[in-house]
């Protein structure tokens, strides 16, 4: 892959940041907005987690990822989801999945893909159904298929968080998710936050080709008053057929260690200065070990506090194991997340995975203080030692 085309003009970068600062100043949220999100996170995250600990012998996931589609409108080189010819999940199956999760105490639902917005009407209807059942709904999207009508409709449906995947400021080969491509939709999305009460954040994948972009996107997000979420690019643990980009996936190599180290230190510094980030500082620090293949096995909660539901209604502990052939259960047969089998699996796979979602679940369930910190993050409330 070639070197990404960054925003080369300093003046243009400055204008982007200043525009974001002005937008942030003009779009400051009210106490009502923050309290509403705090209350929603409290009901959807904290209470179900406490109940899961009280009923510790039962299967009570706190967070579930629902694969609605494997299809996508892009072809990112690091993405090994290849399902363009596979039909998406049916509405009947999706509602059955939500009912199953509800009956097991789960109240946080995150869509997965592919790109969920390849079926916008489906996502709006499913969100409406899940919210009526009391779910906190995450919507991840690359944003390209968004328009003002969809933003208003998903806002009315009650979506809680919109996770906007962007990897660069301007596009380059292999990284087609870039800010300037979706700037118009993004600004309307941020503008409507106050009206509908959802939270927007950037989801940024750190590859060997976009390290400078990560800094610029962080500053843009801060200027607009939204949060950021960072992933470190990692090759799949399960080998998938028809994944043609593995040699050019942008994986971190020894040549990039120093640059990634400097980026991580910069992110930690910004976190401590009050930039709102999904990631804990512990997670950011772990990136340095991970890229050097020195990460020890860690207590991942996949299969206990989190899980995924595939297109066909079968279960797996996490996205990395979507293609795993083990029988982890299904909507028809119930969950089969045997603790001993999970423990053996995680000893093998967790040193090679730094899943942001599962690492945050691990981190923020260590203590009651950390749990309240997680709730505070969802309210954009800078207290309890978090940003």
ROVEXKOL-128231 format. One line per 4 residues: number of its first residue (from 0); their letters; for each residue y, x, z of C-alpha. Coordinates in pm, 1 decimal. Each point is the difference from the previous one (the first is absolute). Layout:
# residues N
NUM	A	Y,X,Z; ... .
END
This chain:
# residues 387
0	XXXX	0.0,0.0,0.0; 351.4,113.3,-69.0; 275.0,45.3,249.4; 156.3,-337.3,81.5 .
4	XXXX	342.2,-80.6,-134.4; 214.5,-21.9,311.6; 352.9,-127.5,28.6; 161.3,320.4,-117.0 .
8	XXXX	362.7,-102.1,34.2; 124.4,46.7,355.4; 281.8,-247.0,-57.8; -245.6,-268.1,-107.9 .
12	XXXX	-216.5,58.0,309.3; 307.8,-27.5,217.4; 98.4,-328.0,-165.8; -348.0,-143.4,60.7 .
16	XXXX	15.8,90.4,367.0; 356.9,-124.7,48.0; -84.2,-326.1,-173.6; -288.7,-41.5,242.2 .
20	XXXX	222.5,73.6,299.8; 251.6,-259.7,-115.9; -278.7,-251.7,-56.0; -138.9,76.4,346.8 .
24	XXXX	342.3,-48.7,158.1; 52.9,-328.4,-184.4; -352.2,-121.5,73.1; -39.6,74.5,370.4 .
28	XXXX	-253.1,-228.8,159.2; 81.7,-230.6,287.4; -160.3,1.5,342.5; -177.2,-319.5,-108.3 .
32	XXXX	-168.9,189.4,-286.0; -119.8,279.7,230.6; -119.3,-238.6,271.3; -184.3,-213.0,-254.8 .
36	XXXX	-189.6,301.1,-133.2; -68.9,126.7,351.7; -143.0,-338.7,95.0; -207.0,-21.4,-318.5 .
40	XXXX	-147.2,348.2,55.5; -62.4,-78.1,367.3; -199.1,-313.1,-88.2; -185.2,152.1,-295.0 .
44	XXXX	-68.5,354.4,121.0; 26.3,32.5,375.3; -161.8,-321.0,122.6; -301.9,23.4,-237.8 .
48	XXXX	-49.6,364.5,98.7; 0.9,-82.3,371.8; -249.3,-280.0,-63.3; -219.1,238.4,-201.8 .
52	XXXX	-16.4,231.1,301.0; -72.3,-286.0,239.6; -280.3,-126.3,-225.6; -113.4,353.7,-77.9 .
56	XXXX	-359.6,-104.9,-72.7; 115.2,-223.6,-284.0; 109.2,92.2,-351.3; 375.3,-64.3,5.8 .
60	XXXX	189.4,203.9,-263.6; 376.0,25.1,46.7; 79.1,97.0,-360.7; -179.8,-97.3,-319.3 .
64	XXXX	57.0,105.7,-360.1; -83.4,-257.8,-264.3; -64.0,121.5,-354.6; 141.2,-271.8,-221.6 .
68	XXXX	-14.3,204.6,-324.4; -109.6,339.8,-127.0; 204.3,-51.3,-313.8; 334.7,179.3,-25.8 .
72	XXXX	295.9,26.2,-236.6; 20.2,380.5,47.9; -222.4,305.0,-30.0; 94.5,237.4,281.8 .
76	XXXX	-205.9,316.2,-34.1; -91.4,19.6,367.8; -126.6,-360.2,12.4; -374.5,-47.1,-36.5 .
80	XXXX	7.3,-380.5,1.4; -131.2,-84.1,-344.8; -59.2,-372.3,-34.3; 197.8,-116.4,-298.6 .
84	XXXX	-293.8,-197.5,-138.2; -105.6,-149.3,334.4; 122.2,-352.1,82.7; 213.8,-30.6,312.1 .
88	XXXX	-106.2,-176.3,318.0; -14.7,-377.5,-27.3; 226.9,-215.0,215.1; -306.1,-158.6,158.2 .
92	XXXX	-133.3,341.8,101.7; 341.6,116.3,123.4; 47.6,-307.7,219.0; -353.8,39.1,132.5 .
96	XXXX	86.1,359.7,93.6; 314.2,-111.5,184.1; -196.8,-267.0,185.2; -262.6,257.7,98.3 .
100	XXXX	263.2,241.4,131.0; 180.1,-276.0,185.1; -321.0,-105.7,174.6; -49.2,360.8,116.0 .
104	XXXX	347.5,35.9,147.3; 161.4,203.1,-279.3; 363.2,-85.4,-78.6; 111.1,285.0,-229.1 .
108	XXXX	-85.5,-17.5,-369.6; 87.3,269.0,-255.2; -65.4,-51.4,-369.9; -155.2,285.4,-194.8 .
112	XXXX	-64.3,87.0,-363.3; 59.2,95.1,-271.0; 336.7,-168.3,-16.8; 9.7,-337.4,177.1 .
116	XXXX	287.5,-125.5,-214.9; -209.3,-13.6,-316.3; -54.2,-355.1,133.8; 331.1,-95.7,158.0 .
120	XXXX	-66.8,-373.3,37.3; -332.2,79.5,168.4; 169.1,231.8,251.1; 275.1,-251.8,80.4 .
124	XXXX	-253.5,-279.6,59.2; -231.6,224.4,204.7; 289.9,127.5,211.3; 108.1,-356.0,72.1 .
128	XXXX	-355.3,-83.5,110.1; -33.0,309.4,221.2; 340.4,-46.2,164.1; -83.3,-360.6,82.2 .
132	XXXX	-308.1,136.1,179.6; 221.4,231.8,205.6; -48.2,326.9,-189.4; 239.8,292.6,-27.0 .
136	XXXX	-21.4,72.9,-373.9; 53.1,342.8,-156.8; 67.7,9.7,-372.7; -36.9,342.0,-165.9 .
140	XXXX	135.4,25.0,-353.4; 141.1,252.1,-244.7; 285.6,-247.6,-48.8; 5.1,10.8,-379.1 .
144	XXXX	-121.3,-358.6,-42.6; 240.6,-137.7,261.0; 292.7,-214.6,-104.0; 256.1,-204.0,191.6 .
148	XXXX	-204.7,-319.9,-26.5; -309.6,166.8,146.2; 197.9,164.0,281.3; 143.9,-335.9,103.1 .
152	XXXX	-335.7,-176.0,-23.1; -191.3,262.3,198.8; 282.7,-5.3,254.7; -28.7,-378.3,32.4 .
156	XXXX	-377.8,36.2,34.6; 60.0,207.7,314.7; -105.0,353.9,-91.7; 59.8,238.6,291.4 .
160	XXXX	19.0,339.3,-167.4; 37.2,122.6,-356.9; -138.9,347.2,-47.4; 167.6,145.4,-309.3 .
164	XXXX	-193.3,290.7,-154.1; 230.7,262.8,-150.7; -86.3,366.1,-53.7; 299.7,136.4,-187.4 .
168	XXXX	364.7,-65.7,-76.5; -53.3,33.3,-375.3; -334.8,-22.0,-174.0; -234.9,272.7,-115.4 .
172	XXXX	-350.5,29.5,-137.5; -251.5,-141.7,245.1; 263.9,-142.6,238.0; 131.2,-319.4,-163.6 .
176	XXXX	115.7,-161.6,325.9; 361.4,108.5,26.8; 315.5,-130.9,161.8; 230.1,-26.8,-299.1 .
180	XXXX	-260.2,-211.6,-178.7; 22.3,-272.5,267.2; 349.1,53.1,140.2; 126.1,-343.8,-106.9 .
184	XXXX	-297.2,-185.8,152.8; 13.6,221.8,308.0; 364.4,-74.5,71.2; -59.5,-375.0,-25.6 .
188	XXXX	-304.9,39.1,228.0; 208.8,174.5,265.8; 282.5,-249.7,-44.1; -234.4,-291.2,77.3 .
192	XXXX	-148.8,154.0,316.8; 246.0,-180.2,226.9; -65.1,-336.1,-165.0; -379.6,9.2,23.7 .
196	XXXX	-56.9,237.2,291.7; -247.2,240.1,-160.8; 5.5,379.5,31.0; 8.9,234.5,-300.5 .
200	XXXX	-116.5,359.2,-1.7; -80.5,277.8,-245.5; -361.5,113.9,-22.2; 7.3,362.0,-125.5 .
204	XXXX	-301.9,207.1,-99.9; 59.6,374.6,40.2; -154.7,186.2,-293.8; 42.8,354.7,-121.8 .
208	XXXX	242.9,-128.9,-263.6; 254.2,-205.6,195.2; 90.8,194.1,315.3; 374.4,4.9,-73.6 .
212	XXXX	-9.9,-366.5,-98.4; -142.6,-85.9,342.6; 316.4,133.1,164.4; 225.5,-186.3,-241.4 .
216	XXXX	-191.1,-326.5,46.3; 20.2,43.2,376.8; 377.6,31.5,-20.1; 27.2,-297.5,-235.9 .
220	XXXX	-210.6,-214.6,235.9; 209.5,104.7,298.7; 315.6,-77.8,-192.3; -122.4,-352.5,-70.9 .
224	XXXX	-114.7,-47.3,358.1; -373.5,-30.6,-71.5; -301.6,185.2,135.4; -231.1,252.1,-167.3 .
228	XXXX	-376.1,51.6,13.4; -160.4,327.2,-111.5; -347.1,76.7,-130.7; -142.7,337.3,-92.8 .
232	XXXX	-175.8,-3.2,-334.8; -374.9,31.5,43.5; -289.3,-13.1,-247.8; -254.1,-282.4,37.9 .
236	XXXX	-297.0,54.3,229.5; -215.1,-227.5,-215.0; -33.9,102.4,-364.1; 97.0,-278.4,-239.9 .
240	XXXX	-109.9,-36.3,-360.7; 270.4,-15.2,-264.9; 252.5,181.9,220.1; 137.8,230.9,-266.4 .
244	XXXX	293.9,155.5,188.0; -177.1,182.1,283.3; 86.2,349.4,-134.8; 369.3,-93.5,-20.4 .
248	XXXX	32.2,-222.5,305.5; 277.8,202.2,160.0; -215.0,109.2,294.0; 160.4,250.7,238.6 .
252	XXXX	-121.1,357.6,-55.6; 58.7,324.0,185.8; 301.4,67.8,-222.9; 178.0,-301.7,151.7 .
256	XXXX	-81.5,64.0,368.5; 335.4,154.0,86.9; 199.7,-261.9,-187.1; -192.7,-282.0,169.4 .
260	XXXX	43.7,167.7,340.2; 375.8,14.7,-55.1; 3.7,-363.5,-111.5; -194.6,-109.6,308.4 .
264	XXXX	239.7,189.2,228.7; 292.8,-165.0,-180.4; -155.8,-347.3,41.4; -60.9,57.7,370.1 .
268	XXXX	360.4,110.9,40.9; 121.2,-315.5,-174.8; -233.4,-214.0,212.0; 146.8,147.9,317.5 .
272	XXXX	350.5,-66.3,-133.2; -75.9,-371.0,-27.0; -126.0,-52.0,-355.7; -240.4,-296.1,20.4 .
276	XXXX	-353.6,105.1,-94.6; -334.2,-174.9,22.8; -170.0,332.8,71.6; -23.5,139.6,349.5 .
280	XXXX	102.9,362.8,45.5; -363.7,77.5,85.6; -103.8,-125.6,-341.7; 261.5,208.2,-177.1 .
284	XXXX	-109.8,310.4,190.0; -363.5,-63.8,-92.3; 89.1,34.4,-369.0; 19.0,379.0,38.5 .
288	XXXX	-357.0,16.2,131.0; -124.6,-246.8,-256.2; 120.4,182.3,-310.0; -165.2,320.1,131.4 .
292	XXXX	-330.4,-183.1,56.8; 28.9,69.4,373.9; 32.9,-356.3,127.3; -260.1,-72.5,269.9 .
296	XXXX	-183.5,-331.3,14.1; 234.0,-259.2,149.7; -67.2,-340.7,160.1; 58.9,-218.7,-304.3 .
300	XXXX	-16.2,-371.6,85.4; -114.8,-118.4,-344.7; -279.7,-254.0,37.2; 113.0,-98.5,348.3 .
304	XXXX	376.4,-57.2,11.3; 42.4,5.0,-377.9; -212.8,-88.1,-302.3; 14.5,-85.8,-369.1 .
308	XXXX	-132.6,-296.8,-193.3; -100.6,74.9,-358.9; 49.4,-223.8,-302.7; -349.6,-144.1,38.0 .
312	XXXX	37.8,-78.5,371.5; -199.3,297.5,126.4; 136.8,223.5,274.6; 68.0,371.9,39.6 .
316	XXXX	166.8,196.0,280.2; 290.7,133.1,-212.0; 135.7,48.6,-353.1; -152.9,347.1,-27.6 .
320	XXXX	-341.0,-162.5,30.0; 62.8,-284.6,-243.4; -271.0,140.0,-227.1; -240.0,75.8,285.5 .
324	XXXX	-346.9,-150.5,-47.6; -76.1,-62.4,367.1; -27.9,-360.2,115.0; 293.5,-63.4,233.3 .
328	XXXX	-24.1,-378.7,-19.7; 171.2,-278.0,-194.0; 172.9,-333.3,37.8; -339.9,-163.1,-48.6 .
332	XXXX	-201.1,216.9,240.5; 266.1,101.4,252.0; 103.9,350.0,107.4; -255.8,281.5,30.3 .
336	XXXX	221.6,276.9,137.1; -260.2,162.8,220.1; 180.5,239.6,242.0; -263.4,273.9,-29.6 .
340	XXXX	5.2,-11.2,-380.7; 380.6,1.4,1.5; 8.6,300.0,232.3; -233.1,198.9,-228.5 .
344	XXXX	207.7,-95.0,-302.6; 329.2,106.0,161.5; -131.3,336.1,114.2; -63.0,67.2,-367.1 .
348	XXXX	303.4,-160.2,-164.8; 295.4,11.1,243.5; 63.5,377.6,-36.0; 55.4,-65.8,-372.1 .
352	XXXX	224.6,-304.9,41.1; 347.4,-46.3,142.5; 37.8,-372.0,-63.6; 348.5,-96.3,111.6 .
356	XXXX	-101.5,-354.8,88.7; -305.2,92.5,203.8; 169.7,299.1,160.8; 283.7,-225.2,117.7 .
360	XXXX	-250.8,-250.0,138.4; -163.3,287.9,186.7; 332.1,138.2,124.8; 168.6,-320.6,110.2 .
364	XXXX	-303.4,-138.1,184.0; -25.4,299.7,231.6; 213.9,-163.1,267.6; 203.3,-310.1,76.9 .
368	XXXX	321.3,201.1,-42.2; -103.1,103.0,-353.5; -87.1,-361.9,-77.9; 349.7,-111.0,93.8 .
372	XXXX	136.6,285.9,-209.2; -186.9,-139.5,-300.6; 144.6,-345.2,62.0; 344.4,161.6,28.9 .
376	XXXX	-44.7,166.2,-339.5; -59.0,-339.9,-156.7; 327.0,-122.2,144.5; 189.8,310.6,-115.1 .
380	XXXX	90.7,36.9,367.4; 81.3,358.9,93.6; -127.2,2.0,354.9; -308.7,107.2,193.6 .
384	XXX	28.6,340.8,-162.5; -71.2,-104.9,-357.0; 192.1,-1.8,-326.3 .
END
